[in-house]
Amino acid sequence: MRRLAPLVLIACVSCGGSPPPTALPVDETLSREVHAGQLALELDRATEAASRYRVALKRAQARDDLGAIGNLGYNLAVAELQANEPQKALLAAQAARTELERRGVEPFSALLLVEATALYRTGAQGKADEIAARVAGGGNTEAAARATFLRGLIADELGNQAGLEAASRRLQSAANAPPLQADAAELAARSALRSGAPAQARQESERAVALRRDTLDYRGLARALAVAGESAKIAGEATVAAGFFFRAGRSAAAQGDEANARTWLQQAAALAPDRTIGDTARALLGDLDEPLNGSAGEPAVPLR
């Protein structure tokens, strides 16, 4: 999802011969926190970005600035998603949407899309699909395409092949940029798997992996690797599948997505129990377990 530009007040200066009017003061605290949040997000420090956006949002609330409240609620939700905190992202997105609606303003497409994504990643697939359908039918072309991709993922997880194929067809015609081409390739791979064509599914998923890498979408890259692993598994290539699942799990682990990392590494270990790749997967699983030794913490909610 795109990131918003820092919110600042721009002073207008007259071009006439009379003295320029006094410029309105800029809220330097708000501007500074927004800029710091964007910088942190660009440097993959999502937790820090969320903290900065939270401070900026408080400042926007102090100003009673509706536009800033909506934009910063969106930014905060994006940062929380990148920090693997979908429940926090959902709360931020819903709070921003509620504020806009209460004051008679239609929520913008990107805000609805981030709410749908957070709902999906917290397991509320039905509600996520409902909101994504609203975005997919809206006038924002890019948001509509991303919402269509989300609807395709949901359809696949629910075993709705017709819904998956419909989303895939629609996205193929809208994929005019690398991020959307990656989305289209992933849905094509999933559709091929559902249709019993694992070779085609593997080809499309590997294309999605390359596009995700080029567009710096590493969460999507890990997911596409897992689809490639499933394709190889269905084709009876257990060792190849283990390699894909290991790469998916390793990528997820490096991103802090421990739930998906465990799922995919366990697949790799099970598919190649007597091979080096299986041993390596088990070792990485052990590394993930180390911080939990002696801890009574609650297990993480599985992330998608």
C-alpha positions as CSV (number, residue, x, y, z in Angstrom):
1,M,0.0,0.0,0.0
2,R,1.2,3.5,-0.7
3,R,2.4,5.7,2.0
4,L,1.0,9.2,2.5
5,A,3.2,12.3,2.3
6,P,3.9,14.2,5.5
7,L,1.0,16.5,6.6
8,V,2.1,20.1,6.8
9,L,0.5,23.4,6.5
10,I,1.8,25.3,3.4
11,A,1.8,29.1,3.8
12,C,0.4,31.1,0.8
13,V,2.3,34.1,-0.2
14,S,0.7,36.8,-2.4
15,C,2.4,37.6,-5.7
16,G,1.0,41.2,-5.8
17,G,2.8,44.4,-4.9
18,S,1.3,44.6,-1.4
19,P,3.2,43.2,1.6
20,P,2.7,39.4,1.9
21,P,0.2,38.3,4.6
22,T,1.6,36.8,7.7
23,A,2.1,33.1,7.2
24,L,0.1,30.8,9.3
25,P,2.2,28.9,11.9
26,V,3.0,25.3,11.1
27,D,2.6,22.6,13.8
28,E,6.2,21.6,13.9
29,T,5.5,18.7,16.3
30,L,3.0,17.1,13.9
31,S,5.2,17.6,10.9
32,R,8.3,16.2,12.7
33,E,6.5,13.1,13.9
34,V,4.9,12.3,10.5
35,H,8.3,12.7,8.8
36,A,10.0,10.5,11.4
37,G,7.2,7.8,11.0
38,Q,7.7,7.8,7.2
39,L,11.4,7.5,7.5
40,A,11.2,4.7,10.0
41,L,8.8,2.8,7.6
42,E,11.1,3.3,4.7
43,L,13.9,1.8,6.8
44,D,11.8,-1.2,7.7
45,R,11.5,-0.1,11.3
46,A,7.7,-0.7,11.5
47,T,7.4,-0.7,15.3
48,E,9.2,2.6,15.5
49,A,7.0,4.0,12.7
50,A,3.9,3.0,14.5
51,S,5.1,4.7,17.6
52,R,5.8,7.9,15.7
53,Y,2.4,7.8,13.9
54,R,0.6,7.3,17.2
55,V,2.2,10.5,18.6
56,A,1.3,12.4,15.4
57,L,-2.3,11.1,15.6
58,K,-2.6,12.4,19.1
59,R,-1.4,15.8,17.9
60,A,-3.9,15.7,15.1
61,Q,-6.7,15.0,17.6
62,A,-5.5,17.9,19.7
63,R,-5.9,20.1,16.6
64,D,-9.2,18.5,15.8
65,D,-7.9,18.1,12.2
66,L,-10.2,15.6,10.6
67,G,-8.1,15.2,7.4
68,A,-4.9,14.5,9.5
69,I,-6.8,12.1,11.8
70,G,-8.0,10.0,8.8
71,N,-4.6,10.0,7.1
72,L,-2.6,9.2,10.2
73,G,-5.0,6.5,11.2
74,Y,-4.3,4.9,7.9
75,N,-0.6,5.4,8.2
76,L,-0.7,3.9,11.7
77,A,-2.6,0.9,10.5
78,V,-0.1,0.3,7.6
79,A,2.8,0.4,10.1
80,E,1.1,-2.0,12.5
81,L,0.5,-4.5,9.6
82,Q,4.1,-4.3,8.7
83,A,5.0,-4.9,12.3
84,N,2.9,-8.1,12.2
85,E,0.3,-6.5,14.6
86,P,-2.9,-7.0,12.6
87,Q,-5.2,-6.6,15.6
88,K,-3.6,-3.2,16.4
89,A,-3.9,-2.3,12.7
90,L,-7.5,-3.1,12.7
91,L,-8.3,-0.9,15.7
92,A,-6.4,2.0,14.1
93,A,-8.2,1.6,10.8
94,Q,-11.6,1.2,12.4
95,A,-11.1,4.2,14.7
96,A,-10.2,6.4,11.7
97,R,-13.1,5.2,9.6
98,T,-15.5,5.8,12.5
99,E,-14.3,9.3,13.0
100,L,-14.7,10.2,9.3
101,E,-18.2,8.6,9.1
102,R,-19.3,10.3,12.3
103,R,-18.4,13.7,10.8
104,G,-20.1,13.0,7.5
105,V,-17.0,12.2,5.4
106,E,-16.8,9.1,3.2
107,P,-13.8,7.0,4.2
108,F,-11.1,6.9,1.4
109,S,-10.4,3.6,-0.5
110,A,-7.0,3.0,1.0
111,L,-8.3,3.2,4.5
112,L,-11.0,0.7,3.8
113,L,-8.5,-1.6,2.1
114,V,-6.1,-1.5,5.0
115,E,-9.1,-2.3,7.3
116,A,-10.0,-5.3,5.1
117,T,-6.4,-6.5,5.1
118,A,-6.3,-6.4,8.9
119,L,-9.6,-8.2,9.1
120,Y,-8.3,-10.9,6.8
121,R,-5.1,-11.3,8.8
122,T,-7.0,-11.6,12.1
123,G,-9.2,-14.4,10.5
124,A,-12.4,-12.4,9.9
125,Q,-12.5,-13.5,6.3
126,G,-16.2,-12.8,5.7
127,K,-16.1,-9.2,7.0
128,A,-12.8,-8.7,5.1
129,D,-14.4,-9.8,1.9
130,E,-17.4,-7.6,2.4
131,I,-15.2,-4.4,2.8
132,A,-12.9,-5.5,0.0
133,A,-15.9,-5.9,-2.4
134,R,-16.8,-2.3,-1.6
135,V,-13.4,-1.1,-2.5
136,A,-13.2,-3.3,-5.6
137,G,-16.4,-1.6,-6.9
138,G,-15.1,1.9,-6.2
139,G,-13.5,4.5,-8.4
140,N,-9.9,4.2,-7.2
141,T,-8.4,1.9,-9.8
142,E,-5.3,0.8,-7.9
143,A,-7.2,0.2,-4.6
144,A,-9.8,-1.7,-6.6
145,A,-7.1,-4.0,-8.0
146,R,-5.6,-4.6,-4.6
147,A,-9.0,-5.3,-3.2
148,T,-9.6,-7.8,-6.0
149,F,-6.4,-9.6,-5.1
150,L,-7.5,-9.8,-1.4
151,R,-10.8,-11.2,-2.4
152,G,-9.0,-13.8,-4.5
153,L,-6.9,-14.9,-1.5
154,I,-10.0,-15.2,0.6
155,A,-11.9,-17.2,-2.0
156,D,-8.9,-19.6,-2.2
157,E,-8.7,-20.1,1.5
158,L,-12.5,-20.8,1.6
159,G,-12.3,-23.3,-1.2
160,N,-14.3,-21.0,-3.5
161,Q,-12.8,-21.9,-6.9
162,A,-15.3,-19.8,-8.9
163,G,-14.5,-16.7,-6.7
164,L,-10.8,-17.3,-7.1
165,E,-11.0,-17.6,-10.9
166,A,-13.2,-14.5,-11.2
167,A,-10.7,-12.5,-9.1
168,S,-7.8,-13.9,-11.2
169,R,-9.5,-12.9,-14.5
170,R,-10.3,-9.4,-13.3
171,L,-6.8,-8.8,-12.0
172,Q,-5.1,-10.1,-15.2
173,S,-6.8,-7.2,-17.1
174,A,-5.8,-4.6,-14.5
175,A,-2.2,-5.7,-13.9
176,N,-0.4,-2.7,-15.5
177,A,2.4,-2.3,-12.9
178,P,4.8,-4.8,-11.3
179,P,3.0,-5.0,-7.9
180,L,-0.3,-5.8,-9.6
181,Q,1.5,-8.2,-12.0
182,A,2.8,-10.0,-8.9
183,D,-0.7,-10.2,-7.5
184,A,-2.0,-11.5,-10.8
185,A,0.7,-14.2,-11.0
186,E,0.0,-15.4,-7.5
187,L,-3.8,-15.7,-8.1
188,A,-3.0,-17.5,-11.4
189,A,-0.8,-19.9,-9.5
190,R,-3.5,-20.6,-6.9
191,S,-6.1,-21.0,-9.6
192,A,-3.9,-23.5,-11.4
193,L,-3.5,-25.5,-8.2
194,R,-7.2,-25.6,-7.8
195,S,-7.6,-26.8,-11.4
196,G,-5.1,-29.6,-11.0
197,A,-2.3,-28.0,-12.9
198,P,0.7,-28.0,-10.5
199,A,3.3,-27.4,-13.2
200,Q,1.6,-24.2,-14.3
201,A,1.0,-23.2,-10.7
202,R,4.7,-23.5,-10.0
203,Q,5.6,-21.5,-13.0
204,E,3.3,-18.7,-12.0
205,S,4.3,-18.7,-8.4
206,E,8.0,-18.5,-9.3
207,R,7.1,-15.5,-11.5
208,A,5.3,-14.0,-8.5
209,V,8.4,-14.6,-6.3
210,A,10.6,-12.6,-8.7
211,L,8.1,-9.7,-9.0
212,R,7.7,-9.6,-5.2
213,R,11.5,-9.4,-4.8
214,D,11.8,-6.6,-7.4
215,T,9.0,-4.6,-5.7
216,L,10.4,-5.2,-2.2
217,D,7.2,-7.0,-1.1
218,Y,8.9,-9.7,1.1
219,R,5.7,-10.8,2.9
220,G,4.2,-11.5,-0.5
221,L,7.4,-13.2,-1.7
222,A,7.3,-15.7,1.2
223,R,3.7,-16.4,0.5
224,A,4.4,-17.1,-3.2
225,L,7.3,-19.4,-2.2
226,A,4.8,-21.4,-0.1
227,V,2.5,-21.6,-3.1
228,A,5.4,-23.0,-5.2
229,G,6.1,-25.5,-2.4
230,E,2.5,-26.7,-2.5
231,S,2.7,-27.0,-6.3
232,A,5.8,-29.2,-6.1
233,K,4.3,-31.2,-3.3
234,I,1.2,-32.0,-5.3
235,A,3.4,-32.9,-8.3
236,G,5.1,-35.5,-6.1
237,E,8.5,-33.6,-5.8
238,A,8.9,-33.8,-2.1
239,T,12.5,-32.6,-1.9
240,V,11.8,-29.7,-4.2
241,A,8.7,-28.8,-2.2
242,A,10.8,-28.9,1.0
243,G,13.2,-26.4,-0.5
244,F,10.4,-24.0,-1.4
245,F,8.8,-24.3,2.0
246,F,12.2,-23.8,3.7
247,R,12.8,-20.6,1.8
248,A,9.3,-19.4,2.6
249,G,9.8,-20.1,6.3
250,R,13.2,-18.5,6.4
251,S,11.9,-15.4,4.8
252,A,8.9,-15.2,7.1
253,A,11.2,-15.7,10.2
254,A,13.5,-12.9,9.0
255,Q,10.5,-10.6,8.9
256,G,9.3,-11.5,12.3
257,D,6.3,-13.5,11.0
258,E,6.8,-16.4,13.3
259,A,3.4,-18.1,12.9
260,N,3.8,-18.5,9.1
261,A,7.5,-19.3,9.6
262,R,6.7,-22.2,11.8
263,T,4.0,-23.6,9.5
264,W,6.3,-23.5,6.4
265,L,9.4,-24.8,8.2
266,Q,7.4,-27.7,9.7
267,Q,6.3,-28.5,6.1
268,A,9.9,-28.5,5.0
269,A,11.0,-30.7,7.8
270,A,8.2,-33.2,7.2
271,L,8.8,-33.4,3.5
272,A,12.5,-34.0,3.8
273,P,13.1,-35.7,7.2
274,D,16.3,-37.5,6.1
275,R,17.9,-34.7,4.1
276,T,20.0,-31.6,4.9
277,I,17.1,-29.3,4.1
278,G,14.9,-31.0,6.7
279,D,17.7,-30.7,9.3
280,T,18.2,-27.0,8.4
281,A,14.5,-26.4,8.8
282,R,14.4,-28.1,12.2
283,A,17.4,-26.0,13.3
284,L,15.6,-22.8,12.3
285,L,12.5,-23.9,14.1
286,G,14.7,-24.5,17.2
287,D,15.9,-20.9,16.9
288,L,12.4,-19.6,16.8
289,D,11.6,-21.6,20.0
290,E,14.6,-20.4,22.0
291,P,13.1,-17.0,23.2
292,L,10.0,-19.0,24.4
293,N,12.0,-21.3,26.7
294,G,10.9,-20.8,30.3
295,S,8.2,-18.3,29.2
296,A,4.6,-18.6,30.1
297,G,3.5,-16.2,27.4
298,E,0.4,-16.7,25.3
299,P,0.9,-18.4,21.9
300,A,0.9,-16.0,18.9
301,V,-2.3,-15.8,16.9
302,P,-1.6,-17.3,13.4
303,L,-1.0,-14.6,10.8
304,R,-1.9,-14.8,7.2
